[in-house]
Amino acid sequence: MSRTERTPTGAPFRGTPLDGVDVLLADLDGVVYRGADAIPHAVESLNRVHASLRVGYLTNNASRTDATVASHLTDLGLTVAPNDVVTSPQAAVKLLADLVAPGSRILVVGGDGLVTEVERAGFIVVRSADDAPAAVIQGFAPHVAWTDLAEAAYALRAPDGAEGIPWVATNTDWTIPQARGTAPGNGTLVSAVHTAVGRLPVVAGKPERAIFDAAATRFAASAALVVGDRLDTDIVGANRAGMASALVLTGIDGPKQVLAADPDSRPTFLLGDLRDLFAPYPTATATEKRGAKLVTVGTAVVKVEGRAVSLARVGSPLDVLRAAAAAIWGSGTPIYALEVAPELYASQLSWGS
């Protein structure tokens, strides 16, 4: 198999997804764990990676410190030090340092993870707009209440024509995967403040570049692979940062979202679970037959004929998805203008089980 061949996403073929990588940057929620429990095959796969490659962990979760995250991952069976964890509060505080004077008072909306980083950077934490903060920094914590959002709004409200004080958000994730299901994320809380004040914050976490740039600097990465479960944060962010990416289907986004992904949110690799990091990655080959385009991955063949996209030959559910993604993404036609057969995205495979 030639190295000049390309993956279903159009990226150069590299053998396994780990070939040529110097640092693996893994998301947490939906990739390593769901709630408090490890996702099947995640821990043993990451330990296998760690035996020969640096592994860093990126999280938009602002409610926990890097040390707390490292302790949780260690309890799950991984070898992780606090410095292996890059958090959105760390990236947010770096942005904040460019916006306000050292030692400024900062109104913090969030939990220990954010408070720790703000104080570590030498700023003074306040909780009320009456304390005349120089900026507002906002991150998720389960205990964030209406009163906290109100204080942020009071502090950010500026007279007509005035710019107002800086506002930095750790991230704008709309949802958080939990053991009991999907819960509202920091994006919902940021949106509430935005509605009140009519302006948007500077954002540090995924999909913005700040957290990826912080990780690249910390780990001296020149060929990182980002592994995530969300197209709109992990994959968009990796693409913006110029990093290769792998979407693992154990978290938020599934086959239907993959097929509908726009060019900015298409991953380099599609994985069923983290064991697929070590498997040779199949290439997609396209042929023309009687006016139809046939895309083959493994034994799976997907046919594009006019506006219809259908399964021409059965393969593994993952290869069917890879072939369907290559066919749809390469068609040049938005998915809403195509007639996509349900068997291309309604797989019976239980990802991550």
C-alpha positions in Angstrom: 0.0 0.0 0.0 1.5 3.3 -1.1 2.2 6.2 1.3 0.8 8.5 -1.4 -2.7 7.0 -1.0 -5.2 9.0 1.0 -7.5 8.3 3.9 -11.3 8.6 3.5 -11.0 12.2 4.7 -8.4 13.0 2.0 -5.4 13.1 4.2 -2.2 11.2 3.3 -2.2 7.6 4.3 0.2 6.9 7.3 -0.2 3.2 8.0 -1.8 3.3 11.5 -3.1 6.6 12.8 -0.1 6.8 15.2 2.6 6.6 12.4 4.7 9.7 12.4 3.1 11.2 15.5 5.3 12.7 18.2 2.5 13.5 20.8 -1.0 12.1 21.2 -3.4 14.7 22.6 -6.5 13.0 24.0 -9.8 14.6 25.0 -11.3 13.2 28.2 -15.1 13.2 28.4 -16.3 10.7 25.8 -12.8 9.5 25.0 -11.2 8.3 28.2 -14.3 8.2 30.5 -18.0 8.8 30.6 -18.9 10.3 34.0 -16.6 8.6 36.6 -16.2 5.3 34.6 -13.6 4.5 32.0 -14.8 3.9 28.5 -14.1 0.3 27.4 -10.6 -0.3 25.9 -9.6 3.3 26.5 -7.2 2.8 29.4 -5.3 -0.2 28.0 -5.0 1.5 24.6 -3.7 4.8 26.1 -1.2 2.8 28.3 0.0 1.1 25.2 0.5 4.4 23.4 2.3 5.8 26.5 4.8 3.0 26.4 6.4 4.6 23.3 4.9 8.1 22.9 4.1 11.1 24.9 0.5 11.4 25.8 -1.2 14.7 26.8 -4.7 15.2 27.9 -6.8 18.2 26.8 -10.0 19.2 28.6 -12.5 22.0 28.3 -13.8 21.1 31.7 -13.0 24.1 33.9 -14.4 22.7 37.2 -11.4 20.6 38.1 -7.7 21.3 38.6 -5.0 19.6 36.6 -3.9 17.7 39.7 -7.5 16.5 40.3 -7.8 15.3 36.6 -4.5 13.6 36.8 -5.6 11.8 40.1 -8.8 10.7 38.4 -6.9 9.3 35.4 -4.4 7.6 37.7 -7.3 5.9 39.6 -8.6 4.6 36.3 -5.2 2.9 35.6 -3.3 5.5 33.6 0.1 7.0 34.3 -0.5 10.7 34.4 1.1 13.7 36.1 -0.6 17.1 36.5 1.8 18.5 33.8 0.3 16.0 31.3 -3.1 17.7 31.6 -3.8 20.9 29.7 -7.0 22.6 30.8 -9.1 25.3 29.3 -8.6 27.4 32.5 -4.8 27.3 31.9 -5.3 28.6 28.3 -7.9 31.1 29.5 -5.6 32.6 32.1 -2.9 33.0 29.4 -5.4 35.0 27.3 -6.4 37.0 30.4 -2.7 38.0 31.1 -2.6 39.8 27.8 -5.8 41.8 28.6 -5.3 43.1 32.1 -2.5 44.2 34.4 -0.7 41.8 36.6 -2.3 41.3 40.0 -5.7 42.6 38.8 -8.9 41.7 40.5 -10.8 39.1 38.4 -14.4 38.2 38.8 -14.5 34.4 38.6 -17.5 32.4 37.6 -16.6 28.8 38.0 -15.1 26.2 40.3 -11.7 25.1 41.8 -10.1 24.4 38.4 -10.6 28.0 37.3 -9.9 29.6 40.7 -6.6 27.7 41.1 -5.3 28.9 37.7 -6.4 32.5 38.2 -4.6 32.6 41.6 -1.6 30.7 40.3 -1.1 33.5 37.7 -1.1 36.1 40.5 -4.5 37.6 40.1 -7.0 38.4 42.9 -10.2 36.4 42.8 -13.5 38.3 43.5 -17.1 37.1 43.2 -19.0 40.4 43.0 -19.3 43.2 40.5 -19.2 45.6 43.4 -15.5 44.7 43.9 -14.7 46.6 40.7 -13.0 43.7 38.8 -10.7 44.4 35.9 -12.2 41.4 33.9 -14.6 38.5 34.1 -13.4 34.9 33.5 -16.1 32.2 33.2 -16.0 28.4 33.3 -18.3 25.6 34.1 -18.9 24.2 37.6 -21.9 22.2 38.8 -22.6 24.7 41.5 -22.7 27.8 39.2 -26.0 29.5 39.9 -28.1 32.3 38.6 -26.6 34.7 41.1 -23.1 34.0 39.7 -24.3 34.7 36.2 -26.0 37.9 37.3 -22.8 39.2 38.9 -20.9 38.6 35.7 -23.6 40.4 33.8 -23.5 43.4 36.2 -19.7 43.6 35.8 -19.8 43.3 32.1 -22.6 45.8 31.4 -21.1 49.0 30.0 -22.6 52.4 29.2 -23.7 52.9 25.6 -20.7 53.4 23.5 -18.2 52.0 26.0 -16.3 48.8 25.4 -16.6 47.3 28.9 -14.1 45.2 30.8 -12.6 42.0 29.2 -14.6 38.8 29.3 -12.8 35.4 28.9 -14.6 32.1 28.7 -12.8 28.8 29.2 -15.0 27.2 26.6 -18.4 27.2 25.0 -19.3 23.5 24.9 -23.1 23.2 24.7 -23.2 19.8 26.3 -21.2 17.5 28.7 -21.5 13.7 28.5 -22.3 12.2 31.9 -22.9 8.7 33.1 -26.7 9.4 33.2 -26.7 11.1 29.8 -25.9 14.4 28.1 -26.1 17.5 30.3 -25.8 21.3 29.6 -22.3 22.6 29.3 -20.6 25.9 29.8 -21.8 27.2 26.5 -25.4 27.4 27.9 -24.1 29.5 30.8 -22.1 31.8 28.6 -25.1 32.2 26.4 -27.2 33.3 29.4 -24.7 36.1 30.2 -24.4 37.0 26.5 -28.1 37.4 26.3 -28.0 39.8 29.3 -25.1 41.9 28.1 -25.2 41.7 24.3 -21.6 40.8 23.7 -19.4 37.8 23.4 -16.4 36.6 25.3 -12.9 35.7 24.1 -12.8 31.9 24.2 -9.7 29.8 25.2 -10.9 26.2 25.0 -11.7 24.0 22.1 -12.4 24.7 19.3 -10.3 27.8 19.6 -6.5 27.6 19.0 -5.4 28.8 22.5 -5.6 25.4 24.2 -4.0 23.5 21.2 -1.2 26.1 21.0 -0.6 25.7 24.8 -0.4 21.9 24.4 2.0 22.2 21.4 4.3 24.4 23.4 4.2 22.3 26.6 4.9 19.0 24.8 7.2 20.4 22.1 4.9 18.9 19.5 5.6 19.1 15.8 3.3 16.2 14.7 0.5 15.9 17.2 -2.6 13.7 16.8 -5.7 15.0 18.5 -8.2 12.3 19.6 -11.7 13.5 20.4 -15.4 12.6 20.4 -16.8 15.9 19.2 -16.6 17.4 15.7 -17.5 20.9 16.8 -14.7 21.2 19.4 -12.0 18.6 19.2 -11.9 18.2 15.4 -12.6 21.8 14.4 -9.9 22.9 16.9 -7.4 20.4 15.6 -8.0 21.6 12.1 -7.6 25.2 13.0 -4.3 24.4 14.8 -3.1 22.4 11.8 -3.0 19.1 13.7 -4.1 15.6 12.5 -7.2 14.4 14.2 -9.1 11.2 15.0 -12.8 11.1 15.9 -13.6 8.2 18.2 -17.2 7.1 18.2 -17.5 6.5 22.0 -18.9 9.9 23.0 -21.1 12.7 21.7 -20.9 12.5 17.9 -21.9 9.4 15.9 -22.3 8.3 12.3 -25.1 10.7 11.4 -23.0 13.7 12.5 -19.9 12.3 10.8 -21.7 12.1 7.4 -23.1 15.6 7.8 -19.7 17.2 8.8 -18.7 20.3 7.0 -15.1 20.7 5.6 -14.0 22.5 8.8 -15.1 19.6 11.1 -13.9 16.5 9.2 -11.3 14.4 11.0 -8.3 12.8 9.5 -9.3 9.4 10.9 -12.5 7.7 12.1 -12.1 5.2 15.0 -14.7 2.9 16.6 -12.7 2.9 19.9 -9.1 3.6 20.9 -7.9 0.1 19.9 -8.2 1.3 16.3 -5.2 3.6 16.9 -3.0 0.6 16.3 -4.8 -0.9 13.3 -3.7 -0.3 9.7 -5.9 2.5 8.5 -7.7 1.5 5.3 -7.6 3.8 2.3 -10.7 4.7 0.3 -10.6 4.0 -3.4 -13.0 5.5 -5.9 -14.0 4.1 -9.2 -16.6 5.0 -11.9 -19.1 2.4 -13.2 -22.0 3.1 -15.5 -22.2 6.7 -14.4 -22.1 5.9 -10.7 -19.2 6.5 -8.3 -18.2 3.6 -6.1 -16.1 4.2 -3.0 -14.5 1.1 -1.4 -13.0 0.8 2.1 -12.1 -2.7 3.1 -15.0 -4.9 1.8 -17.5 -2.1 2.1 -18.7 -0.3 -1.0 -20.8 2.8 -1.1 -22.4 4.0 -4.3 -23.2 7.6 -5.3 -25.6 7.8 -8.2 -27.1 11.2 -8.9 -28.4 12.4 -5.5 -28.7 8.9 -4.1 -26.0 7.5 -1.7 -26.5 3.8 -0.9 -24.7 0.7 0.4 -23.6 -1.4 -2.6 -21.6 -4.0 -0.6 -21.6 -4.8 3.1 -18.5 -4.5 5.2 -17.7 -3.8 8.9 -19.9 -1.0 10.3 -16.8 1.2 10.7 -15.6 0.6 7.1 -19.2 1.3 5.9 -19.0 4.6 7.7 -15.6 5.4 6.4 -16.7 4.7 2.8 -19.9 6.7 3.2 -17.9 9.6 4.6 -15.4 9.5 1.7 -18.3 9.3 -0.8 -20.4 12.1 0.7 -17.5 14.4 1.6 -16.0 13.9 -1.9 -19.2 14.5 -3.7 -19.1 18.3 -3.5 -22.8 18.2 -2.6 -24.2 19.2 0.9 -25.7 16.3 2.7 -29.1 18.0 2.8 -29.2 17.8 -1.0 -28.5 14.1 -1.0 -30.7 11.0 -0.4 -28.6 9.0 2.1 -29.6 5.4 2.8 -30.2 4.9 6.6 -28.0 1.8 6.7 -25.0 4.1 6.1 -25.4 5.8 9.5 -27.9 3.6 11.5 -25.3 1.0 12.4 -26.0 -1.8 14.9 -22.4 -1.5 16.2 -22.3 -0.4 19.8 -19.4 1.9 19.8 -17.0 1.7 22.7 -18.6 -1.4 24.2 
